[in-house]
Amino acid sequence: MRAVVAAGGGRPVTALSPGELLGLVEAFGALKRHVDAGLAPVVAEVARQSRRELGSDSLARKAGFSSAPALVATTVGTTVGEAVRWIQVGEATAPRIALTGEELPAKHPHVARAVADGVLGMTGAAAITALLDRVALRVDPERLERAEEELVGLVPGLRPDQLSKLLARAEAHLDPDGIAPRHEECVADRSFTLQERDGMLVLAGKLDAETGAPVKAAIEAIVGGVLRRNEHADADAGERDPRSVKQIQADALADLCRHAIGCGEVPTGVQATIVVRVDLADLEAGTGMATIDGLTQPIPAGAARRLAADAQVIPCVLGGDSEILDWGRTKRLFTNAQKLALVERDGGCVSCGAPPAWCHVHHINWWKRDGGSTDLGNGVLLCTGCHHRLHADGWDIHIDGAGTHAAVWLIPPPWIDPHRTPRPTGTRRYTLTA
């Protein structure tokens, strides 16, 4: 708590600079992680003493609650979901006792260490342990431990959507045989409904990755076109499209349906494409997994083969003899082949994660001002908003390595982080080697 008070200097929050406010949030975040780390084993013991088989001797029942999560949530003043996470993490990180009475390490020692050090929060810790427990029977124990160590290093700092993407890719990587059954469950569960309500047509649906890929690609192509036009539009002259992204998406769906009914032109202005990334051996054998640009959930290689029958699907084969990925100073704009290569490396906007269709390729060293080249090592994917924000706020971008496997780092300005600690970006954040 002293560190938190020191970060604020004892002044009211309204008197703090933006950098001091961010530092205070980080200090409180670290404090909460340490408090959660101390609370998790306590609530896990409450859960142990509230086991259903104890009947009337259950601690929760004696205290007047139906379950341990309800007891903890009410007592602490939080949600049942957060109480469940505390219990789950407390049980997964507690030392174990063998039948001989010998004390054994925690079930998930790397998670336990990161939680105790205040590096890993409850949401990330619970997500990692749940994933590892799901695949434990189908993965070699040594490989599972290596994966746990890698995940503990990758999870801190991820947004909820990034965490979901990492876990989906990690599960597919560790348990490739489980991809097809999960995919078939999603296919069977797809649905779409239309209802008229209060003068509006209400659409509700959920699509598996294979079914939804062309829908997402087509709509994002239209949205991306509008956003790019807005970037160069004169707002004072009324050239800027005033619609929100949600409104553009709604209108894009209507445009696509009009086109299907009989429009003679593709409403995107350019054809939308679906980029599927799969190992050649897996594609030929119909085994393993594939990923679709812009979608979190991997699909079976067999589904990728079905998608490959569509002329608008591009397989990820980049850097071959037929494609030049470095142009030096001979071209001002990045080519489509270069953008596909950068999508493989960056996955989308390196700052906010916006879909590739909403992004353009930005010269890190500017073409005119710095004499920057149109090469992969000088390009990065950014959406319009992040492009301007990073420049205005003083962020730097650094690339280590070459090609699609290079590491891209965002370096915050001193007012956000006095140490300017580089922040990782790109698809490497979702890749396990275990």
C-alpha positions, -999 to 999 in steps of 0.1 A, spaced: 0 0 0 29 24 7 40 20 -30 5 30 -41 4 60 -19 39 70 -30 28 67 -67 1 93 -60 23 115 -38 -6 120 -14 -23 143 -39 -59 141 -52 -62 121 -84 -74 152 -103 -40 168 -97 -20 139 -112 -5 140 -147 -15 114 -172 17 95 -166 12 96 -129 -24 83 -133 -12 54 -154 15 46 -128 -11 46 -101 -33 22 -120 -4 -1 -124 5 1 -87 -31 -7 -77 -31 -35 -103 1 -50 -87 -15 -46 -52 -47 -64 -63 -27 -93 -78 -8 -97 -45 -40 -95 -25 -57 -121 -48 -26 -143 -44 -31 -143 -6 -68 -148 -8 -69 -177 -33 -55 -204 -9 -79 -191 18 -110 -195 -3 -97 -228 -17 -96 -241 19 -132 -227 24 -142 -247 -6 -125 -278 8 -143 -275 40 -176 -269 21 -175 -301 0 -210 -314 -8 -202 -348 7 -199 -332 41 -236 -325 42 -246 -305 72 -210 -303 83 -202 -281 52 -187 -248 63 -208 -229 37 -240 -245 49 -232 -238 85 -227 -201 75 -260 -201 58 -249 -203 21 -256 -229 -5 -220 -232 -17 -185 -219 -11 -185 -195 -41 -218 -179 -28 -202 -176 7 -170 -160 -7 -188 -137 -31 -212 -124 -5 -185 -120 22 -159 -103 0 -185 -83 -20 -177 -96 -55 -193 -119 -81 -197 -156 -79 -176 -159 -111 -146 -142 -94 -150 -164 -63 -149 -195 -85 -117 -183 -101 -101 -177 -67 -111 -213 -57 -98 -227 -89 -65 -210 -87 -61 -217 -50 -66 -254 -56 -43 -255 -86 -15 -237 -69 -16 -252 -34 11 -277 -23 -1 -313 -24 3 -341 2 11 -376 -10 -4 -407 5 28 -411 24 24 -377 40 52 -362 18 46 -326 6 45 -324 -32 48 -293 -55 17 -276 -67 -2 -292 -95 8 -262 -117 41 -249 -102 48 -222 -129 13 -207 -124 18 -209 -86 51 -190 -88 38 -163 -111 7 -158 -90 28 -156 -58 51 -130 -74 22 -108 -84 29 -113 -121 -2 -132 -131 -38 -122 -122 -66 -146 -113 -83 -144 -148 -51 -155 -166 -42 -181 -140 -76 -196 -140 -77 -197 -178 -42 -214 -180 -50 -240 -154 -84 -248 -170 -68 -253 -204 -40 -275 -190 -65 -297 -171 -86 -301 -202 -58 -315 -223 -38 -332 -195 -49 -368 -204 -38 -364 -241 -5 -345 -237 28 -358 -225 35 -344 -189 69 -329 -198 54 -311 -228 25 -299 -207 49 -284 -182 68 -266 -209 35 -253 -223 26 -240 -188 59 -222 -185 54 -206 -219 18 -196 -212 28 -180 -179 52 -158 -199 27 -149 -226 -5 -141 -207 5 -111 -186 -6 -79 -204 -31 -95 -227 -65 -80 -232 -95 -104 -228 -99 -110 -266 -61 -116 -269 -63 -141 -240 -91 -160 -257 -71 -161 -290 -40 -174 -272 -59 -201 -254 -77 -213 -285 -44 -215 -305 -26 -232 -275 -53 -258 -272 -52 -266 -309 -14 -268 -308 -14 -291 -277 -44 -313 -287 -47 -313 -326 -69 -344 -324 -95 -324 -306 -98 -297 -333 -122 -317 -355 -146 -327 -328 -148 -291 -315 -153 -278 -350 -181 -303 -357 -198 -292 -324 -196 -256 -336 -210 -265 -370 -239 -283 -355 -246 -253 -332 -247 -226 -359 -279 -206 -361 -294 -174 -375 -327 -158 -368 -346 -127 -380 -373 -110 -360 -392 -78 -365 -393 -58 -332 -402 -22 -325 -400 -12 -362 -365 -28 -366 -354 -61 -381 -334 -78 -353 -307 -103 -365 -292 -128 -341 -268 -156 -351 -237 -175 -344 -215 -192 -371 -187 -216 -369 -153 -204 -383 -157 -222 -416 -192 -208 -423 -185 -174 -409 -151 -167 -426 -166 -154 -459 -192 -134 -440 -165 -117 -419 -141 -112 -448 -168 -96 -470 -181 -72 -444 -146 -62 -431 -135 -55 -467 -163 -29 -470 -157 -14 -436 -120 -12 -443 -126 6 -475 -147 32 -458 -122 37 -430 -94 42 -455 -114 67 -475 -121 86 -443 -84 89 -435 -79 111 -466 -113 128 -466 -118 165 -459 -140 167 -429 -147 204 -433 -159 198 -469 -183 171 -457 -163 143 -474 -159 122 -442 -184 93 -438 -202 101 -405 -213 65 -398 -200 45 -368 -183 11 -375 -215 -7 -363 -236 13 -388 -211 7 -416 -212 -31 -408 -251 -30 -409 -251 -12 -442 -224 -36 -456 -246 -66 -449 -275 -48 -467 -252 -40 -496 -241 -77 -499 -277 -89 -499 -286 -63 -526 -257 -76 -546 -269 -112 -542 -304 -103 -553 -292 -88 -586 -266 -60 -583 -241 -61 -611 -211 -48 -591 -193 -61 -561 -201 -35 -533 -166 -37 -518 -151 -21 -549 -124 -48 -547 -130 -85 -541 -128 -97 -505 -104 -126 -498 -101 -152 -471 -66 -160 -461 -62 -195 -446 -29 -205 -431 -20 -242 -430 10 -265 -433 12 -280 -468 16 -315 -453 -15 -311 -432 -34 -297 -461 -25 -326 -484 -32 -352 -456 -63 -336 -443 -50 -337 -408 -38 -311 -383 -51 -275 -381 -55 -243 -400 -61 -207 -390 -82 -180 -408 -70 -144 -407 -91 -124 -383 -107 -154 -366 -97 -168 -332 -108 -204 -334 -86 -228 -355 -103 -252 -379 -94 -287 -390 -72 -290 -421 -101 -308 -438 -122 -277 -434 -94 -257 -450 -94 -280 -479 -132 -273 -484 -125 -236 -482 -97 -240 -507 -123 -249 -533 -134 -212 -533 -114 -191 -557 -114 -162 -532 -93 -182 -506 -56 -175 -506 -33 -201 -491 -4 -187 -471 26 -194 -493 48 -163 -491 83 -154 -499 87 -178 -528 106 -171 -561 74 -156 -576 70 -129 -551 93 -100 -542 88 -89 -506 115 -62 -504 113 -34 -530 137 -9 -514 131 26 -529 116 14 -562 80 14 -549 62 40 -527 33 17 -516 35 -18 -502 22 -45 -525 -6 -70 -518 19 -98 -514 38 -77 -488 6 -70 -469 -2 -107 -468 33 -114 -454 28 -87 -428 -6 -101 -418 13 -134 -412 37 -115 -389 14 -90 -372 -20 -106 -373 -38 -72 -376 -32 -38 -361 -1 -41 -339 -16 -17 -314 -53 -25 -310 -56 -58 -329 -81 -45 -355 -87 -69 -384 -62 -68 -413 -89 -55 -437 -91 -23 -416 -54 -18 -416 -29 -3 -440 9 -8 -441 28 20 -424 64 29 -431 82 29 -398 109 52 -413 88 75 -434 91 74 -471 96 112 -476 109 124 -443 133 96 -435 140 81 -469 124 48 -456 123 18 -479 92 -3 -489 105 -35 -473 90 -58 -447 115 -48 -421 102 -12 -425 65 -19 -426 39 -26 -399 1 -30 -399 -18 -2 -383 -55 9 -384 -62 45 -391 -69 55 -355 -37 39 -341 -16 52 -369 -23 88 -359 -24 81 -322 10 65 -321 26 94 -339 8 120 -318 16 104 -285 53 96 -292 53 58 -295 82 41 -313 82 8 -332 111 -16 -333 115 -48 -353 139 -76 -344 147 -102 -371 136 -105 -407 106 -118 -426 73 -131 -412 90 -145 -381 104 -111 -369 94 -97 -335 76 -63 -335 78 -42 -304 58 -11 -294 79 13 -273 58 36 -251 68 73 -247 85 83 -214 53 99 -200 36 65 -201 66 44 -191 98 62 -179 118 30 -186 102 27 -221 99 -10 -217 92 -26 -252 58 -43 -255 54 -74 -277 29 -75 -305 20 -97 -335 12 -134 -339 42 -145 -319 21 -136 -288 -2 -166 -296 25 -192 -306 37 -220 -284 68 -240 -291 62 -267 -265 
